[in-house]
Amino acid sequence: MADAEELIRQPHGREQQVKMEIVSMIHGGEPPYDVIYHVAQWLEKASGEPGYAQYVLDAMRAVYGCALQHVRPMEDELRDVEARLVRIRAAYENPVFTEEEKKRIRFAIDLHVKNIARLKECIARAKANGEPAEIVKN
């Protein structure tokens, strides 16, 4: 019991702030993925563990996107892959790279194009299956 009382006496400024942000996001109708990612970002900062939020994001995309076929994580990943492809193509056009480097960059372009096609197929299949990523109350 003394442990619980000690916890109650501790200042809760940061924790209270993130709790309010979570409730605000829920009341604002933010998607659950955004709420989870927001909490992961807060935990990353609070714990001093760089990369934690990205790890959570990657896990959500893999499990909810690829495995469970929820559209939102796949659309997010598609947007990111398309943005990277634009930057990679711009690098390919840059004359500072050697021919050997351009071969490697070309390989990255090809892989990104294939990944975009795969994601678009997965998104179309998930939409056709009609399985939205919604929380259903019991």
N, C-alpha and C positions, 0 to 999 in steps of 0.2 A: 504494500500500500504506500510505503514511503516513496518508492520509485515513481508512482503515478503522481503523487503530490509534488515531487521535485520537478517532474515534467510540466505540470500545470504552472508552476512558478516561473519557468523559463520564459524569456521574451520570445514571442512568436511573430515578429514583424514580417520576416521573409515568408514564412510558411503561410501566414494569414493572407499576404498579398497574392500568392499563387492560388490559394483556395478561392479567393474572390475572383481572380482571373478565370479560373475553371468554371465557376458558376456563371460568370458573365458570358463566357463563350457558349455554354449550354443554353442559357436564356436567349442568346443571340442566334441560336440555330446553327452554330458552327458544326461542321462534320466531325464525327468522333475521331477520325484520323488526325485532324488538326488539334483537337484537345489532347490526345495522347502525345503527339509530337511536341506540343507546347510544354507539357509536363516533363518530357524527356529533356528538352532544352534547359528547363529550370534545374532539373537534377544534374545535368552535365555541369552547369555553372556552379551549383551548390557543392557538388562533390569534387570539383576540380579534375574531372575525368574527361579529357578531350576526346571527342569522337563518339561519345555515348549516344547523343541524339541522332547522329548519322546511322549508327548501328541499329537503333530502334526503327528509324525510317526504312532502312534496307530490309529489316525483318518484316515490317508491316507490308512492304511491297511484295516480298517473296511469299509470305503466308496468305495474306488477304488478297493480293493481286493474282499472282501466278497460280497458287494452289487452290484458293477458294473462289477464284474468278470474280472478285469484286471489281467493278469498273474503275472507281476513283483512284486506287493506288496505281493501276496500270496506266491510266491517263496521266497521272503525275509523272510516272517514270517515262512515258512517251514524250512528254513535254521536255523533260531533262535531257533525254537522249537526242532529240531533235536540236536542242540548243547547243549541245556539245558538238554535233555534226557540223553545224554552221561554223563554229570556231575551228574545228579540225580542217574543214575545207578552206577556210581563210588561211590557215597555216600552210596548207599544201601549195597555195598560190604564191607564198612568200619566197622570193628568190634566194634568201639566205641559207636555205636548207640544201644539203647535198643530195645527189641522186639516191644514195643509199637511205638517207633519212626520208626522202619523198616516198620510197618504196614502203617503208614502215608506216608512214602517214596514210598512204593509199590503202594499206591493209586495214588500218583503223577506220577509214571511211567505209570500206566494204563491210566490215563487221557492224558498224553503226547502222548502215542501210538495211542489213539483214535483221538486226534487232528491232528496228522501226517496223519493218514488215511483220515480224513475229508479234510484236505488241499490238499492232492494228488488228491482226487476225484474232488474237486473244480477246481484245476488247469487243470486236464484233460478235464473237462466240458468246461472251458473257452477256452482252446486251440481248442476243437472241434467246438465251436461256432465261432471261428476265429475273436474275437473282440480284436484287439491289443490296447494297451494304447498309441496311437499316437495322436499328435495334428494335426488336419486337418485345413488348412487355407481355409477361405471362399473366 
